[in-house]
Amino acid sequence: MKIDKSVYRYIEYELYHYEQYKKDIETERELILESSPSPPDGQPRGTSLSNVTEDKALRLTGSVSIAKMERTIRAIDKALLYLTDTHRQLFYKFYTRQRRDRYKMCDELGIAEATFTRYKFQLIEATGIELGIISVIKS
């Protein structure tokens, strides 16, 4: 399968930011949960009181950025589930730890450089399929 260069780079970007997305989700959730209700601005209000808990729940579920990051994390996790253990090790070494010593990683994983490149492509392909960016044509 051939993947367009811009799509390939986008998927790699998402893989590189996997750990950062997890941290960002936690930070955003904490900010929403710890926020206090906005102070009244002096304008007349109705007789109903606002429900702070409901407001926070709506902001948590309605956050577009949290939803996008969670979708990406789920797609990567699902792609890693049906790939081999070597693929997962490559992902954690290359993308989450951002190591660039390809030859040393090949030795640690017990694979050739060509296999490293193939596994990396398979990881990107599987993630793209899970994200819905790459379609699989079944014959």
Sequence and secondary structure as in RCSB ss.txt:
>XXXX:A:sequence
MKIDKSVYRYIEYELYHYEQYKKDIETERELILESSPSPPDGQPRGTSLSNVTEDKALRLTGSVSIAKMERTIRA
IDKALLYLTDTHRQLFYKFYTRQRRDRYKMCDELGIAEATFTRYKFQLIEATGIELGIISVIKS
>XXXX:A:secstr
    HHHHHHHHHHHHTHHHHHHHHHHHHHHHHH       S    S    HHHHHHHHHHH HHHHHHHHHHHH
HHHHHHTS HHHHHHIIIIIIS    HHHHHHHHT  HHHHHHHHHHHHHHHHHHHTSS     
